[in-house]
Amino acid sequence: MGWFSGSKTPKNDWSAMSTVINTEAKLQSLGGITPSRRAGVIYRNDEEIPFMKEIKSELNSVLYIGDGATKTAFEIEDDDRGMRWIVLEDGNFGDLVSSVYTVGNAIGMNEGSDNLLAAVFELYFTGTVEDNTYRSGLRTYWIYRYDRKAFYPFVPTGESEGERDRQTEARLGQDLRKHGLTIEKSLTEWMGLWGIPF
């Protein structure tokens, strides 16, 4: 997979990740996009870290208890590459983004910041964005890299590594940047991510 190297930028996760809420709202108003109810956080599991060892009960606490709790549903899945996914589901996109941030922040604040890899949002195109027309129903993933503090679009065309639509990704990246999404500037850092469990 070539997971993720590169220098950190000065932005924090929320200032970068919250741009997905504004961008999605703008594209929704143009009739160009429909968000999925699902998103995920992927990280390298380490049972030596107490928070990760008790991840299910810890996430129940941060997502379900206290003021501002989103009560976003979640499942934990391990993939065939030794990574762990926290798959979140919420019908309110703002709450979904907030929950993704909360999960990543909780892991990062509890000795797991070096283990965080990416947050992944699933969105479907329903029409035209700016001057570019996208196939209706086009499934895209907007991947947020914790080490780069930026997003990039990923459009897989199959389940095997290397199967992706780079031309659509490039056009989409330009359009998303115009609409306010914090986009990774270096195309060489747009790493493919196959086997997304949603």
Long-range contacts (C-beta under 8 A, 24 or more apart in sequence): 1-81, 1-161, 1-191, 1-192, 1-193, 1-194, 2-191, 3-117, 3-191, 4-117, 4-118, 4-145, 4-146, 4-147, 4-148, 4-189, 4-191, 5-147, 6-145, 6-147, 6-148, 6-186, 6-189, 8-147, 8-148, 8-149, 9-148, 9-149, 9-150, 11-149, 11-182, 12-149, 13-101, 13-104, 13-105, 13-108, 13-146, 13-149, 14-101, 14-105, 16-144, 16-149, 16-150, 16-151, 16-182, 17-97, 17-100, 17-101, 17-119, 17-144, 18-97, 18-101, 19-151, 19-180, 19-181, 19-182, 20-97, 20-121, 20-142, 20-144, 20-151, 20-181, 21-93, 21-94, 21-97, 22-179, 22-180, 23-176, 23-179, 23-180, 23-181, 24-93, 24-123, 26-179, 26-180, 27-129, 27-179, 30-127, 30-128, 30-129, 31-126, 31-127, 32-125, 32-126, 32-127, 32-128, 32-129, 32-134, 33-123, 33-124, 33-125, 33-126, 33-129, 34-123, 34-124, 34-125, 34-126, 35-93, 35-96, 35-121, 35-122, 35-123, 35-124, 36-121, 36-122, 36-123, 36-124, 36-198, 37-89, 37-90, 37-91, 37-96, 38-87, 38-88, 38-89, 38-96, 38-122, 38-198, 39-87, 39-88, 39-96, 39-97, 39-99, 39-100, 39-119, 39-120, 39-121, 39-122, 39-198, 40-85, 40-86, 40-87, 40-88, 40-100, 40-119, 40-120, 40-196, 40-197, 40-198, 41-85, 41-86, 41-88, 41-100, 41-103, 41-104, 41-107, 41-116, 41-118, 41-119, 41-120, 42-79, 42-83, 42-84, 42-85, 42-86, 42-117, 42-118, 42-119, 42-120, 42-193, 43-83, 43-84, 43-86, 43-107, 43-112, 43-115, 43-116, 43-117, 44-82, 44-83, 44-84, 44-115, 44-117, 45-78, 45-82, 45-83, 45-84, 45-115, 46-112, 46-115, 49-110, 49-111, 49-112, 49-115, 50-110, 50-111, 51-106, 51-107, 51-110, 51-111, 51-112, 52-107, 52-110, 52-112, 52-115, 55-84, 55-86, 58-106, 58-110, 59-86, 59-103, 59-106, 62-102, 62-103, 62-106, 63-99, 63-102, 63-103, 70-95, 70-96, 70-98, 70-99, 70-102, 72-96, 72-99, 74-99, 74-103, 77-197, 79-195, 79-197, 80-195, 81-195, 83-117, 85-197, 87-197, 87-198, 96-121, 97-121, 104-146, 108-146, 113-146, 116-146, 117-145, 117-146, 118-143, 118-144, 118-145, 118-146, 118-193, 119-143, 119-144, 119-146, 120-144, 120-193, 120-196, 122-196, 122-198, 129-172, 129-175, 129-179, 130-175, 130-178, 132-171, 132-172, 132-174, 132-175, 134-168, 134-172, 138-168, 140-172, 141-193, 141-196, 142-176, 142-181, 143-191, 143-193, 145-184, 145-189, 145-191, 148-184, 148-189, 149-182, 150-182, 150-183, 150-184, 150-185, 151-176, 151-181, 151-182, 151-183, 151-184, 152-183, 152-184, 152-189, 152-190, 153-190, 154-190, 154-192, 154-193, 156-192, 156-194, 156-196, 159-194, 159-195, 160-194, 161-192, 161-194, 162-192, 163-194, 164-192
